[in-house]
């Protein structure tokens, strides 16, 4: 299947990176290479783009899409949390900009056997990196009722989390839950009929929660941001697109802390903690997609772009 993925907030991100033709840039979530293509187009022969993705299908698709740029583009199969060591291996110490487009790609959702989507009946998988052992099936069948409840409530923000967790545990006591179709039925039964008619597919939030847990998406983000800001050159920018309120909060908090890391009590007349600002938040409020983009690409509806510039 062809790797189809419409890049969200494309122009806004490219603008936000303030690309220098001879700069070094990193796309930490390469996907189908949509953002990367636009970055590479703006680089001269001295500029470099390093594309990182953990999904083999994305690597192959982006490699094809970006092949005309030759050695201006370097593609590495890894997770953006390893950006520092990826750059180190390439002999690069600092970069002029980096972007992350978080969440799941349209390609991953539409590849039925990957088990990301509630729309197809497929094995419960949801791994972004197929080298990983933990799958959605392991989570659904192995986590305790309390753990499932917390994940669905916190990562899926589903008000029926308690009931969904209870129904999952009741169902798996009879037989292991193997497929997305089986899980859909269980979730459906856990949500009151009149609520099922509102707010989209009843499985949407639970699937999001399981996917985030399976790929440790929030932990990776939280643990990486300080390091990613650290590898920027002065004037370098970090642009991050999130699709989920928890991701957005993590980015917003990390950017604020990098801008103002002082831990002195407000009553102190001068700063004595010695923590220096790393730069400034460019986006007071996040950049949102325009009406036109939301209409042509419904996936962009929850997208938010935040930008940080290094001093």
ChimeraX attribute file (.defattr): number of C-alpha atoms within 10 A of each C-alpha:
attribute: neighborCount
match mode: 1-to-1
recipient: residues
	/A:1	7
	/A:2	9
	/A:3	20
	/A:4	16
	/A:5	15
	/A:6	19
	/A:7	20
	/A:8	24
	/A:9	21
	/A:10	17
	/A:11	11
	/A:12	14
	/A:13	25
	/A:14	17
	/A:15	11
	/A:16	23
	/A:17	22
	/A:18	14
	/A:19	20
	/A:20	16
	/A:21	16
	/A:22	14
	/A:23	18
	/A:24	23
	/A:25	29
	/A:26	26
	/A:27	24
	/A:28	25
	/A:29	25
	/A:30	29
	/A:31	33
	/A:32	28
	/A:33	26
	/A:34	18
	/A:35	23
	/A:36	27
	/A:37	19
	/A:38	15
	/A:39	25
	/A:40	21
	/A:41	12
	/A:42	14
	/A:43	21
	/A:44	13
	/A:45	11
	/A:46	10
	/A:47	18
	/A:48	23
	/A:49	24
	/A:50	23
	/A:51	27
	/A:52	26
	/A:53	24
	/A:54	21
	/A:55	20
	/A:56	17
	/A:57	19
	/A:58	24
	/A:59	22
	/A:60	15
	/A:61	17
	/A:62	22
	/A:63	20
	/A:64	12
	/A:65	16
	/A:66	22
	/A:67	13
	/A:68	11
	/A:69	17
	/A:70	10
	/A:71	12
	/A:72	19
	/A:73	22
	/A:74	17
	/A:75	19
	/A:76	18
	/A:77	17
	/A:78	19
	/A:79	17
	/A:80	25
	/A:81	19
	/A:82	16
	/A:83	22
	/A:84	17
	/A:85	13
	/A:86	18
	/A:87	17
	/A:88	12
	/A:89	10
	/A:90	10
	/A:91	9
	/A:92	13
	/A:93	13
	/A:94	18
	/A:95	23
	/A:96	24
	/A:97	30
	/A:98	25
	/A:99	27
	/A:100	21
	/A:101	25
	/A:102	19
	/A:103	17
	/A:104	16
	/A:105	21
	/A:106	17
	/A:107	20
	/A:108	23
	/A:109	17
	/A:110	18
	/A:111	16
	/A:112	16
	/A:113	16
	/A:114	19
	/A:115	27
	/A:116	29
	/A:117	24
	/A:118	21
	/A:119	16
	/A:120	17
	/A:121	16
	/A:122	19
	/A:123	20
	/A:124	25
	/A:125	25
	/A:126	27
	/A:127	22
	/A:128	23
	/A:129	16
	/A:130	14
	/A:131	10
	/A:132	10
	/A:133	10
	/A:134	15
	/A:135	21
	/A:136	25
	/A:137	22
	/A:138	16
	/A:139	18
	/A:140	21
	/A:141	19
	/A:142	14
	/A:143	15
	/A:144	15
	/A:145	19
	/A:146	11
	/A:147	13
	/A:148	26
	/A:149	22
	/A:150	17
	/A:151	21
	/A:152	25
	/A:153	20
	/A:154	14
	/A:155	23
	/A:156	24
	/A:157	18
	/A:158	19
	/A:159	13
	/A:160	19
	/A:161	23
	/A:162	17
	/A:163	17
	/A:164	26
	/A:165	26
	/A:166	18
	/A:167	19
	/A:168	23
	/A:169	21
	/A:170	13
	/A:171	15
	/A:172	15
	/A:173	10
	/A:174	8
	/A:175	9
	/A:176	16
	/A:177	21
	/A:178	18
	/A:179	18
	/A:180	24
	/A:181	18
	/A:182	17
	/A:183	23
	/A:184	20
	/A:185	13
	/A:186	22
	/A:187	21
	/A:188	16
	/A:189	14
	/A:190	20
	/A:191	18
	/A:192	11
	/A:193	10
	/A:194	7
	/A:195	11
	/A:196	15
	/A:197	10
	/A:198	9
	/A:199	8
	/A:200	10
	/A:201	13
	/A:202	22
	/A:203	23
	/A:204	17
	/A:205	20
	/A:206	27
	/A:207	23
	/A:208	22
	/A:209	20
	/A:210	24
	/A:211	26
	/A:212	22
	/A:213	21
	/A:214	21
	/A:215	18
	/A:216	11
	/A:217	14
	/A:218	16
	/A:219	14
	/A:220	14
	/A:221	18
	/A:222	15
	/A:223	11
	/A:224	18
	/A:225	17
	/A:226	15
	/A:227	13
	/A:228	21
	/A:229	23
	/A:230	15
	/A:231	20
	/A:232	23
	/A:233	18
	/A:234	15
	/A:235	15
	/A:236	25
	/A:237	29
	/A:238	26
	/A:239	24
	/A:240	24
	/A:241	26
	/A:242	22
	/A:243	18
	/A:244	17
	/A:245	15
	/A:246	15
	/A:247	21
	/A:248	19
	/A:249	12
	/A:250	16
	/A:251	23
	/A:252	20
	/A:253	12
	/A:254	20
	/A:255	26
	/A:256	17
	/A:257	18
	/A:258	23
	/A:259	19
	/A:260	16
	/A:261	16
	/A:262	16
	/A:263	12
	/A:264	14
	/A:265	11
	/A:266	9
	/A:267	6
	/A:268	8
	/A:269	8
	/A:270	9
	/A:271	13
	/A:272	11
	/A:273	11
	/A:274	10
	/A:275	13
	/A:276	12
	/A:277	15
	/A:278	22
	/A:279	21
	/A:280	20
	/A:281	21
	/A:282	16
	/A:283	16
	/A:284	11
	/A:285	12
	/A:286	17
	/A:287	17
	/A:288	19
	/A:289	20
	/A:290	11
	/A:291	11
	/A:292	8
	/A:293	16
	/A:294	17
	/A:295	12
	/A:296	10
	/A:297	14
	/A:298	10
	/A:299	16
	/A:300	22
	/A:301	16
	/A:302	14
	/A:303	23
	/A:304	22
	/A:305	25
	/A:306	23
	/A:307	25
	/A:308	28
	/A:309	26
	/A:310	22
	/A:311	14
